[in-house]
């Protein structure tokens, strides 16, 4: 992408309809700090949170809004978007409180902001080879270190990142 915010980004599409699309970048830590600090700022107990756990840059839209992307094994009554592959997402404080108390989802990404596309925009960018599309296994989204998620996503498609061109066609 020519937009540096998306360069070598792995974006998990969390909603897609005739109204547009929404995704979260899952491989770029946010410069806003760590999760423990964010929970402190929100006055949420955080004794169970690893002080090294990062907050992610979910995308350039509404960068003050938080989202929790998580996998299977955690249940909540909070409003939740369910996706194929066992992914779930919420934007409620309940889940953050559970995380701070050690009852939250083990597999998780807490992100500020999101990536958004108007109706037909994402499809157009895909047709122009602006994005490569693959199914995302939970192991890649939650398990891989951030530096290897992009190359791991390319490997799912049988592509070596060194073979990609920076020209209009074939951008990633």
PAVO-226874 format. One line per field, with one value per residue: x, y, z of N, C-alpha, C, CB in turn. Coordinates in steps of 0.1 Angstrom, whole numbers, plus 5000, padded with zeros to 4 digits. Glycine has a CB too. Layout:
BEGIN
n_east: X  ...
n_north: Y  ...
n_up: Z  ...
ca_east: X  ...
ca_north: Y  ...
ca_up: Z  ...
c_east: X  ...
c_north: Y  ...
c_up: Z  ...
cb_east: X  ...
cb_north: Y  ...
cb_up: Z  ...
end
This chain:
BEGIN
n_east: 5008  5004  4999  5016  5007  4995  5015  5029  5010  4989  4956  4927  4896  4867  4841  4818  4798  4771  4772  4798  4831  4850  4880  4907  4940  4964  4991  5006  5020  5006  5016  5007  5012  5012  4990  4984  4989  4969  4946  4949  4946  4919  4909  4907  4911  4942  4959  4963  4974  5000  5028  5041  5024  5011  4992  4974  4976  4948  4939  4935  4910  4889  4907  4907  4890  4883  4889  4884  4897  4892  4896  4882  4868  4863  4836  4810  4784  4783  4777  4787  4806  4806  4828  4838  4860  4862  4867  4861  4847  4846  4835  4833  4834  4832  4847  4873  4875  4873  4896  4916  4911  4920  4902  4895  4896  4921  4935  4940  4937  4940  4930  4934  4914  4904  4903  4886  4863  4844  4813  4820  4846  4868  4866  4873  4899  4911  4907  4925  4948  4957  4955  4962  4945  4936  4926  4926  4943  4938  4962  4981  4971  4969  4991  5016  5047  5047  5064  5066  5041  5032  5049  5042  5014  5017  5030  5009  4996  5015  5035  5065  5077  5098  5096  5077  5065  5070  5055  5025  5008  5006  5012  5016
n_north: 4988  5022  5039  5045  5037  5013  4997  4966  4955  4933  4927  4919  4912  4922  4928  4928  4940  4952  4978  4984  4978  4966  4964  4951  4960  4936  4933  4955  4972  4998  5031  5042  5029  5004  4977  4974  5000  5014  5003  5012  5040  5039  5034  5007  4977  4960  4939  4913  4915  4913  4934  4938  4935  4946  4973  4974  4991  4994  5006  5036  5049  5065  5065  5067  5049  5018  4982  4948  4919  4885  4850  4816  4801  4819  4834  4858  4881  4904  4927  4912  4907  4880  4860  4841  4813  4813  4837  4866  4898  4927  4958  4966  4977  4957  4934  4943  4947  4921  4911  4926  4915  4889  4871  4873  4868  4845  4843  4872  4904  4937  4967  5000  5021  5015  4999  5011  5008  5022  5014  4990  5000  4984  4961  4972  4980  4955  4944  4960  4949  4958  4946  4914  4884  4861  4833  4835  4819  4813  4808  4824  4850  4854  4840  4843  4862  4897  4907  4886  4880  4892  4880  4854  4854  4858  4834  4816  4819  4810  4827  4845  4872  4887  4885  4903  4932  4967  4982  4994  4971  4941  4951  4949
n_up: 5000  4993  5014  5043  5068  5063  5053  5050  5066  5084  5082  5098  5086  5101  5098  5071  5046  5025  5033  5036  5049  5078  5095  5116  5122  5129  5135  5143  5169  5189  5195  5218  5242  5268  5276  5303  5313  5298  5310  5336  5332  5325  5349  5357  5374  5371  5378  5369  5344  5320  5322  5298  5277  5247  5232  5202  5170  5155  5132  5112  5117  5140  5163  5190  5200  5214  5209  5214  5202  5201  5207  5207  5237  5256  5272  5271  5281  5269  5241  5211  5181  5160  5141  5112  5117  5144  5156  5176  5184  5205  5219  5245  5279  5298  5290  5291  5319  5328  5316  5331  5356  5352  5342  5316  5280  5269  5244  5227  5213  5219  5206  5194  5175  5141  5108  5080  5053  5026  5010  4985  4982  4994  4979  4954  4958  4962  4937  4923  4930  4955  4979  4993  4998  5023  5043  5078  5102  5137  5150  5136  5139  5168  5178  5165  5165  5162  5142  5124  5114  5090  5070  5076  5068  5041  5034  5037  5013  4996  4989  4987  5004  4994  4967  4959  4942  4943  4927  4910  4905  4924  4949  4985
ca_east: 5000  5012  4997  5025  5000  4991  5026  5032  5000  4980  4943  4916  4883  4858  4827  4818  4784  4768  4775  4812  4839  4858  4890  4917  4954  4968  5005  5013  5017  5003  5026  5000  5017  5009  4976  4984  4988  4956  4936  4951  4940  4905  4906  4903  4921  4950  4970  4965  4979  5014  5032  5047  5013  5010  4980  4976  4971  4938  4937  4935  4897  4885  4919  4905  4880  4890  4883  4890  4895  4896  4893  4873  4872  4858  4822  4805  4770  4784  4775  4799  4805  4812  4833  4843  4873  4862  4871  4850  4852  4837  4841  4827  4843  4831  4857  4885  4875  4876  4911  4923  4910  4925  4891  4893  4901  4935  4939  4933  4943  4933  4934  4928  4912  4901  4904  4873  4861  4830  4807  4827  4860  4877  4866  4880  4914  4915  4908  4937  4960  4962  4955  4962  4935  4938  4920  4936  4942  4940  4976  4988  4966  4973  5003  5029  5052  5042  5073  5065  5027  5031  5055  5033  5002  5021  5032  4996  4993  5026  5042  5077  5076  5109  5092  5066  5069  5065  5047  5010  5003  5013  5015  5011
ca_north: 5000  5035  5045  5039  5030  4999  4990  4953  4952  4921  4932  4909  4918  4918  4930  4931  4940  4962  4991  4986  4968  4971  4955  4955  4956  4927  4931  4967  4978  5012  5039  5047  5023  4990  4974  4977  5015  5018  4999  5021  5052  5037  5030  4993  4969  4953  4931  4901  4919  4913  4947  4939  4933  4958  4977  4974  5001  4987  5014  5051  5055  5065  5060  5067  5039  5005  4970  4936  4908  4874  4837  4808  4798  4830  4837  4871  4885  4917  4926  4907  4904  4867  4859  4827  4809  4814  4850  4874  4912  4935  4971  4969  4977  4944  4925  4949  4945  4907  4910  4931  4906  4876  4863  4876  4859  4843  4848  4885  4916  4950  4976  5013  5025  5004  5002  5011  5010  5025  5003  4988  5004  4973  4952  4979  4979  4941  4942  4967  4942  4966  4937  4900  4879  4847  4830  4838  4810  4819  4807  4835  4863  4855  4833  4847  4875  4908  4908  4875  4878  4895  4869  4842  4855  4856  4820  4810  4821  4805  4839  4850  4887  4893  4885  4913  4944  4979  4989  4994  4957  4933  4957  4943
ca_up: 5000  4993  5027  5052  5079  5059  5048  5056  5076  5084  5086  5099  5083  5112  5094  5057  5041  5015  5038  5037  5056  5089  5099  5126  5119  5140  5137  5146  5182  5190  5203  5230  5254  5270  5280  5317  5314  5294  5320  5347  5328  5325  5363  5357  5380  5361  5385  5361  5330  5318  5319  5284  5267  5239  5226  5188  5161  5147  5120  5113  5119  5154  5170  5205  5203  5216  5205  5219  5193  5209  5202  5214  5251  5265  5269  5277  5277  5262  5226  5204  5167  5158  5127  5108  5122  5159  5161  5182  5188  5213  5223  5258  5291  5306  5287  5297  5333  5329  5313  5342  5367  5349  5338  5302  5270  5269  5231  5225  5208  5223  5196  5194  5161  5131  5094  5074  5038  5022  5001  4973  4983  4996  4967  4943  4962  4960  4922  4918  4937  4967  4990  4991  5007  5028  5056  5089  5113  5150  5154  5130  5145  5182  5183  5159  5170  5153  5131  5115  5110  5076  5062  5078  5060  5027  5032  5035  4999  4989  4984  4994  5004  4986  4953  4957  4936  4949  4917  4912  4905  4932  4962  4997
c_east: 5009  5010  5006  5019  4996  5003  5029  5022  4992  4966  4933  4903  4873  4843  4828  4803  4783  4771  4789  4819  4847  4868  4899  4931  4959  4983  5013  5010  5014  5013  5020  5004  5012  4995  4975  4982  4974  4945  4937  4944  4925  4900  4900  4914  4929  4961  4973  4971  4994  5018  5038  5036  5010  4995  4983  4970  4961  4936  4935  4921  4894  4896  4917  4895  4887  4882  4891  4887  4900  4891  4883  4878  4868  4844  4818  4791  4771  4782  4788  4796  4813  4816  4837  4857  4874  4866  4858  4856  4841  4843  4835  4837  4843  4843  4871  4886  4878  4891  4919  4923  4915  4914  4888  4898  4916  4941  4932  4943  4935  4939  4927  4926  4909  4903  4890  4873  4847  4825  4815  4842  4870  4878  4874  4895  4919  4917  4920  4949  4966  4963  4956  4953  4937  4930  4930  4934  4945  4955  4984  4984  4971  4986  5016  5034  5048  5051  5072  5050  5026  5037  5047  5021  5006  5024  5020  4992  5004  5034  5054  5077  5087  5106  5081  5072  5063  5057  5033  5005  5012  5018  5010  5010
c_north: 5012  5042  5038  5032  5016  4991  4977  4950  4939  4926  4921  4916  4913  4920  4934  4930  4950  4976  4994  4975  4975  4960  4960  4951  4948  4925  4944  4973  4993  5019  5044  5040  5009  4989  4978  4992  5020  5015  5008  5035  5051  5034  5016  4985  4961  4944  4918  4903  4920  4928  4949  4938  4946  4960  4978  4987  4994  4994  5028  5057  5054  5059  5060  5057  5025  4993  4958  4924  4896  4861  4829  4805  4808  4834  4850  4874  4899  4916  4922  4904  4890  4866  4844  4825  4810  4827  4858  4888  4919  4949  4976  4969  4964  4935  4930  4946  4930  4904  4914  4922  4892  4866  4864  4865  4857  4847  4861  4895  4928  4960  4990  5017  5012  5009  5001  5014  5013  5014  5002  4992  4993  4964  4959  4978  4965  4939  4949  4961  4950  4957  4922  4894  4864  4845  4831  4828  4817  4819  4819  4848  4864  4850  4838  4860  4885  4909  4897  4873  4881  4884  4856  4842  4853  4841  4812  4809  4815  4816  4842  4865  4893  4893  4896  4926  4956  4987  4988  4980  4949  4939  4948  4952
c_up: 5000  5007  5037  5064  5076  5054  5056  5068  5073  5090  5086  5097  5094  5108  5079  5052  5030  5019  5039  5045  5068  5092  5110  5122  5132  5142  5140  5160  5181  5199  5215  5243  5255  5276  5295  5320  5310  5304  5332  5344  5328  5340  5364  5364  5370  5366  5376  5347  5330  5314  5305  5274  5260  5235  5211  5181  5152  5134  5122  5116  5134  5163  5185  5209  5204  5212  5210  5209  5201  5202  5210  5229  5261  5262  5277  5273  5270  5247  5219  5190  5166  5143  5124  5114  5138  5164  5166  5185  5195  5215  5236  5269  5299  5303  5292  5312  5336  5326  5325  5354  5365  5345  5323  5293  5270  5255  5228  5219  5212  5214  5198  5179  5153  5117  5088  5059  5035  5013  4988  4973  4984  4984  4955  4946  4960  4945  4916  4924  4948  4979  4986  5002  5010  5040  5066  5100  5127  5154  5148  5137  5159  5186  5177  5165  5158  5140  5121  5110  5095  5067  5064  5070  5046  5024  5031  5021  4990  4982  4993  4992  4996  4971  4950  4951  4943  4939  4919  4913  4915  4946  4973  5008
cb_east: 4990  5008  4982  5036  4988  4980  5039  5046  4990  4985  4938  4917  4878  4861  4820  4827  4774  4754  4768  4815  4849  4848  4899  4913  4963  4961  5011  5010  5029  4988  5031  4985  5013  5019  4972  4997  4999  4952  4938  4966  4945  4901  4896  4900  4915  4956  4965  4952  4973  5019  5042  5058  5000  5018  4974  4971  4982  4925  4925  4940  4886  4872  4931  4900  4869  4894  4882  4886  4903  4890  4906  4872  4886  4868  4812  4815  4761  4799  4770  4804  4812  4802  4845  4843  4883  4871  4878  4844  4855  4833  4837  4816  4839  4818  4858  4886  4861  4867  4914  4918  4895  4932  4878  4899  4896  4939  4936  4928  4946  4935  4931  4936  4924  4886  4914  4864  4866  4830  4792  4820  4862  4873  4851  4876  4916  4905  4895  4935  4970  4953  4942  4977  4921  4953  4914  4934  4952  4932  4982  4985  4951  4962  5002  5028  5067  5041  5087  5070  5018  5038  5069  5030  4996  5033  5040  4985  4990  5021  5033  5090  5076  5122  5087  5058  5066  5076  5050  5003  5003  5025  5010  5019
cb_north: 5000  5044  5044  5049  5038  5000  4999  4952  4964  4909  4943  4902  4915  4925  4941  4922  4943  4961  4992  5000  4961  4973  4951  4949  4969  4914  4925  4978  4976  5014  5051  5045  5031  4984  4960  4972  5022  5011  4984  5024  5056  5026  5040  4987  4959  4964  4927  4893  4932  4903  4952  4929  4927  4957  4991  4962  5009  4987  5008  5057  5047  5058  5067  5081  5038  5004  4969  4932  4910  4874  4829  4794  4795  4842  4826  4882  4886  4923  4940  4894  4915  4856  4868  4825  4819  4803  4859  4868  4919  4928  4982  4959  4989  4937  4923  4964  4948  4898  4918  4945  4905  4870  4866  4889  4863  4828  4837  4890  4916  4954  4971  5024  5032  4999  4992  5021  4998  5039  5006  4994  5015  4965  4950  4993  4983  4931  4947  4982  4940  4977  4939  4894  4881  4844  4815  4852  4798  4812  4794  4836  4863  4848  4819  4848  4875  4921  4908  4862  4887  4909  4867  4841  4869  4864  4815  4816  4835  4796  4851  4844  4892  4884  4872  4916  4944  4988  4983  5001  4950  4928  4971  4931
cb_up: 5012  4982  5031  5057  5083  5049  5047  5061  5077  5091  5076  5113  5069  5125  5102  5048  5053  5010  5052  5043  5046  5102  5087  5140  5117  5138  5124  5135  5191  5196  5194  5228  5266  5280  5278  5325  5306  5280  5324  5350  5314  5316  5369  5343  5391  5352  5398  5360  5326  5306  5329  5282  5273  5226  5232  5181  5153  5155  5112  5101  5111  5156  5166  5209  5192  5231  5189  5233  5180  5223  5200  5207  5251  5265  5273  5274  5290  5265  5221  5212  5158  5162  5125  5093  5117  5164  5150  5194  5175  5226  5212  5261  5300  5303  5271  5294  5339  5320  5301  5346  5371  5361  5346  5299  5256  5271  5220  5238  5192  5238  5182  5202  5155  5133  5087  5082  5030  5015  4998  4962  4994  5009  4962  4942  4976  4966  4916  4922  4926  4969  4999  4993  5001  5030  5055  5094  5112  5161  5149  5115  5144  5190  5179  5144  5173  5159  5136  5121  5118  5073  5066  5092  5062  5024  5044  5044  4996  4978  4982  4988  5017  4988  4949  4970  4921  4955  4903  4900  4891  4926  4963  5000
end
